[in-house]
Amino acid sequence: MRQVVLDTETTGLDPQQGHRIIEIGAVELIDRRLTGNHFHQYLNPERDIEDGALEVHGISREFLQDKPLFADIAPEFLAFIEGAELLIHNAPFDIGFLDMELSLQSNPLRIESHASVLDTLELARDLHPGQRNSLDALCRRYEVDNSSRKLHGALLDAEILADVYLAMTGGQSDLVLSFEASAQDVAGEAFNVSDRPPIQVLLPTDEEAAQHEARLQTIRKKSGHCLWLDL
């Protein structure tokens, strides 16, 4: 299965108000493994960048003056994502900007004509309802190192999101395969339940049983009932 973890940086928050993409970063996963194949491009937005956005990503208009336009890199970008499942944190934001960029070229197709989309923010909300599910919060929850993330950057955020996604969905599938392979290498021996030592069962002493019963009676007296005694 081919997946592409994608992130963008923009001049502002709303493509309907003329804001544009200034950076695209994407990394490739095949069968839940990072391949090292990636797409990364800064873009000239041909407009100013809002102060709030500049504080987030630190990318200035002066830095972008000599960078290509989206139209220049669109064929290469679309070829990179073609047929993949896109993993995007808060996907409506990035897809909205990408679709707007395509529409400015009079391209009748939209991103979901080239690739399916999975919103990892929605996935995180399903797994952790009522909790903070920003990328930084997920990094803390899953112990993913994001110490290099002083400012937002599309490629760095895509790489971090790939690690978070793998952690959220159970880690890399090759861990199980590696265990199975190593088990087969142990002199060709098979693990057998009968080879395991018997489970030791420790029974309470009469004194411990009496103390336990007294504790349950105290619970029943104070609360009006005790599930263990009821059972």
C-alpha positions as CSV (number, residue, x, y, z in Angstrom):
1,M,0.0,0.0,0.0
2,R,1.4,3.4,-1.0
3,Q,0.7,6.4,1.3
4,V,2.0,10.0,1.1
5,V,2.1,12.1,4.2
6,L,1.6,15.7,3.2
7,D,1.8,19.2,4.7
8,T,1.7,22.7,3.3
9,E,2.6,26.2,4.5
10,T,0.6,29.2,3.3
11,T,0.4,33.0,3.2
12,G,-2.7,33.0,5.4
13,L,-5.7,30.9,6.5
14,D,-8.3,31.3,3.8
15,P,-7.7,30.4,0.1
16,Q,-11.1,32.1,-0.7
17,Q,-9.4,35.4,0.3
18,G,-6.6,35.0,-2.1
19,H,-4.1,33.3,0.1
20,R,-1.6,30.9,-1.5
21,I,0.6,27.9,-0.8
22,I,4.3,28.8,-0.2
23,E,5.6,25.3,0.7
24,I,4.7,21.7,0.0
25,G,6.3,18.8,1.8
26,A,5.5,15.1,1.3
27,V,7.1,11.8,2.3
28,E,6.3,8.4,1.0
29,L,5.3,5.3,2.9
30,I,5.0,1.9,1.3
31,D,3.6,-0.9,3.4
32,R,4.0,1.3,6.4
33,R,7.7,1.9,5.8
34,L,9.3,5.3,5.1
35,T,11.0,4.8,1.7
36,G,13.2,8.0,1.8
37,N,11.4,9.2,-1.3
38,H,9.9,12.6,-0.9
39,F,8.6,15.8,-2.6
40,H,9.6,19.2,-1.3
41,Q,9.2,22.6,-2.9
42,Y,9.0,26.3,-1.9
43,L,6.7,28.4,-4.0
44,N,6.4,32.1,-5.0
45,P,2.9,33.1,-3.9
46,E,3.1,36.5,-5.8
47,R,1.5,38.2,-2.8
48,D,2.3,39.3,0.7
49,I,2.4,36.9,3.7
50,E,0.3,37.7,6.7
51,D,2.2,38.5,9.9
52,G,0.4,35.7,11.8
53,A,1.4,33.1,9.2
54,L,5.0,34.5,9.2
55,E,5.2,33.9,12.9
56,V,4.2,30.3,12.4
57,H,6.5,29.2,9.6
58,G,9.1,32.1,9.4
59,I,9.1,32.0,5.5
60,S,9.4,35.5,4.1
61,R,8.3,36.8,0.8
62,E,11.9,37.9,0.0
63,F,13.0,34.3,0.4
64,L,10.4,33.1,-2.0
65,Q,11.0,35.7,-4.8
66,D,13.1,33.4,-6.9
67,K,11.0,30.2,-6.2
68,P,8.8,28.6,-8.9
69,L,5.1,29.1,-9.2
70,F,2.7,26.4,-8.3
71,A,1.8,26.0,-12.0
72,D,5.5,25.2,-12.7
73,I,5.6,22.3,-10.3
74,A,2.0,21.0,-10.5
75,P,2.7,18.2,-13.0
76,E,5.6,16.8,-10.9
77,F,3.6,17.1,-7.6
78,L,0.5,15.4,-9.1
79,A,2.6,12.6,-10.4
80,F,4.1,12.1,-7.0
81,I,0.7,11.7,-5.2
82,E,-1.0,9.9,-8.1
83,G,-2.9,6.8,-6.8
84,A,-1.7,7.2,-3.2
85,E,-3.6,7.6,0.0
86,L,-2.8,11.1,1.3
87,L,-2.3,11.4,5.1
88,I,-2.9,15.0,6.2
89,H,-3.5,16.5,9.6
90,N,-6.6,18.7,9.3
91,A,-7.0,17.7,5.7
92,P,-9.7,20.2,4.7
93,F,-7.2,23.1,5.2
94,D,-4.5,21.7,2.9
95,I,-6.9,20.2,0.3
96,G,-8.8,23.5,0.2
97,F,-5.6,25.3,-0.7
98,L,-4.4,22.7,-3.2
99,D,-7.8,22.6,-5.0
100,M,-7.7,26.4,-5.2
101,E,-4.2,26.3,-6.8
102,L,-5.5,23.8,-9.3
103,S,-8.6,25.9,-10.1
104,L,-6.3,29.0,-10.7
105,Q,-4.8,27.0,-13.6
106,S,-8.3,26.2,-15.0
107,N,-7.7,22.6,-14.0
108,P,-11.1,20.9,-13.8
109,L,-9.7,18.1,-11.6
110,R,-9.2,18.3,-7.8
111,I,-6.8,16.5,-5.5
112,E,-9.2,13.7,-4.7
113,S,-9.3,12.9,-8.4
114,H,-5.6,11.9,-8.1
115,A,-5.5,10.4,-4.6
116,S,-7.7,9.4,-1.7
117,V,-7.4,11.4,1.6
118,L,-7.3,10.3,5.2
119,D,-7.5,13.1,7.8
120,T,-5.2,12.1,10.7
121,L,-6.8,14.8,12.9
122,E,-10.2,13.0,12.6
123,L,-8.4,9.7,13.2
124,A,-6.8,11.2,16.4
125,R,-10.1,12.6,17.6
126,D,-11.7,9.2,17.2
127,L,-8.9,7.6,19.2
128,H,-8.7,10.3,21.8
129,P,-12.1,12.1,22.1
130,G,-12.1,15.2,24.2
131,Q,-8.3,15.6,24.2
132,R,-5.9,17.9,22.4
133,N,-5.0,16.4,19.1
134,S,-2.6,18.9,17.6
135,L,0.5,17.5,16.0
136,D,2.6,18.7,19.0
137,A,0.1,17.1,21.5
138,L,0.2,13.8,19.6
139,C,4.0,13.9,19.6
140,R,3.9,14.2,23.4
141,R,1.3,11.5,23.7
142,Y,3.2,9.0,21.5
143,E,6.7,10.1,22.5
144,V,7.6,11.2,19.0
145,D,10.7,13.5,19.0
146,N,9.8,16.9,17.6
147,S,12.6,18.8,19.2
148,S,13.8,20.1,15.8
149,R,10.4,21.7,15.3
150,K,11.1,25.3,16.3
151,L,8.9,26.7,13.5
152,H,6.5,24.9,11.2
153,G,7.9,23.5,8.0
154,A,6.0,21.4,5.5
155,L,8.6,18.7,5.0
156,L,9.6,18.5,8.7
157,D,5.9,18.4,9.7
158,A,5.2,15.6,7.1
159,E,8.1,13.5,8.5
160,I,6.9,14.0,12.1
161,L,3.3,13.2,11.1
162,A,4.5,10.0,9.5
163,D,6.0,8.9,12.8
164,V,2.9,9.9,14.7
165,Y,0.6,8.1,12.2
166,L,2.6,4.9,12.5
167,A,2.5,5.2,16.3
168,M,-1.3,5.9,16.4
169,T,-2.1,2.9,14.1
170,G,0.1,0.3,15.8
171,G,3.7,0.9,14.7
172,Q,5.5,-0.4,11.7
173,S,4.1,-3.7,10.4
174,D,7.6,-5.1,9.8
175,L,8.1,-5.4,13.6
176,V,5.9,-8.5,13.6
177,L,7.6,-9.9,10.5
178,S,11.0,-9.3,12.2
179,F,9.9,-11.2,15.3
180,E,8.6,-14.1,13.2
181,A,11.8,-14.3,11.2
182,S,14.0,-14.3,14.4
183,A,11.8,-17.0,15.9
184,Q,12.5,-19.2,12.9
185,D,16.2,-18.7,13.3
186,V,16.4,-20.2,16.8
187,A,17.9,-23.5,15.6
188,G,14.7,-24.3,13.8
189,E,13.0,-24.9,17.1
190,A,9.3,-24.2,17.5
191,F,7.8,-22.6,20.6
192,N,5.5,-25.1,22.4
193,V,3.0,-24.3,25.1
194,S,4.0,-27.5,26.9
195,D,7.6,-26.2,27.2
196,R,6.5,-23.4,29.5
197,P,6.8,-23.7,33.3
198,P,3.5,-24.2,35.1
199,I,1.8,-21.1,36.4
200,Q,2.1,-20.7,40.2
201,V,-1.1,-20.1,42.1
202,L,-0.7,-18.4,45.5
203,L,-3.7,-18.9,47.9
204,P,-4.3,-16.5,50.8
205,T,-3.7,-17.6,54.3
206,D,-6.7,-17.9,56.7
207,E,-5.7,-14.6,58.3
208,E,-5.5,-12.8,54.9
209,A,-8.9,-14.2,53.9
210,A,-10.4,-13.0,57.1
211,Q,-8.9,-9.5,56.7
212,H,-10.2,-9.4,53.1
213,E,-13.7,-10.4,54.3
214,A,-13.7,-7.7,57.0
215,R,-12.7,-5.1,54.5
216,L,-15.6,-6.0,52.2
217,Q,-18.0,-5.9,55.1
218,T,-16.7,-2.4,55.9
219,I,-17.3,-1.3,52.3
220,R,-20.9,-2.7,52.4
221,K,-21.6,-0.9,55.7
222,K,-20.3,2.5,54.4
223,S,-21.7,2.4,50.9
224,G,-24.8,0.3,51.3
225,H,-23.6,-2.5,49.0
226,C,-20.4,-4.4,48.0
227,L,-20.2,-5.9,44.5
228,W,-17.8,-8.7,45.6
229,L,-20.1,-9.8,48.4
230,D,-23.2,-9.5,46.1
231,L,-21.5,-11.8,43.6
